[in-house]
Amino acid sequence: MASLAFDGENYQAWVVRMRAYLEDCDFWEAVEQDYEVAPLLDNPTINQIKFHKERTTRKAKAKSCLYAAVSPAIFNRIMACGSAKAIWDFLKAGYQGDERIRSVKGLNLITKFERL
């Protein structure tokens, strides 16, 4: 997991690696859909208990993976997020645009330099 650590740089590359990892672990659904796990009814069947536990565990593991895949500084910003989807959306909102802005600024600097 250490190779997946996100420190605020190269967001697009991190997203591709992290999504592949979450899909491989079968946690991506918990991030993408942010489904609610309904409480168990009275006298649930074994299958209902198993399904409930799998869905609950998958959500917790997805969140845990995202916590483990960021630097301590970024963790401090996302630790209040209530779900894996909330974390994913927070990171997307905070870092996806940053790279585009940096890219445009970089191109502008190159253009200015070439003019000189």
C-alpha positions, -999 to +999 in steps of 0.1 A: +000+000+000+029+023+006+034+028-032-002+042-033+006+070-008-008+103-020+010+134-009-009+160-030+012+155-061+003+135-092-034+131-083-044+116-117-018+088-115-028+081-078-065+079-088-058+053-114-037+032-091-060+036-061-091+027-081-075-004-095-064-014-060-099-008-046-115-028-075-091-056-069-100-058-032-137-056-042-141-023-023-148+001-052-186-004-050-185+011-015-167+042-029-186+046-061-221+040-048-219+049-011-248+026-004-265+025+030-265-008+049-300-014+063-302-026+098-309-063+103-345-072+109-357-093+139-348-129+135-326-125+104-315-155+083-279-166+081-278-152+045-291-119+057-266-117+085-238-127+061-248-101+035-252-074+061-217-081+075-201-082+041-216-048+031-207-032+064-172-046+063-166-036+027-175+001+035-152+001+065-123-015+046-127+010+017-125+039+041-095+023+059-077+018+026-082+055+016-069+066+051-038+044+046-032+056+011-026+093+019+001+113+037-004+124+073-011+159+062-039+148+038-052+124+064-057+153+088-079+169+061-100+138+054-104+122+088-138+139+094-153+124+062-180+100+071-176+075+042-152+063+016-172+082-011-170+114+009-132+110+011-130+102-026-151+132-035-132+155-011-099+145-027-113+149-062-126+184-054-094+194-038-068+180-061-082+173-095-085+210-104-051+218-089-033+197-115-052+214-144-045+248-130-008+240-126-007+226-161-022+257-175+001+279-154+031+259-166+021+263-202+017+300-196+052+302-181+067+283-210+050+307-235+063+337-216+098+321-215+097+315-252+087+351-259+118+363-240 
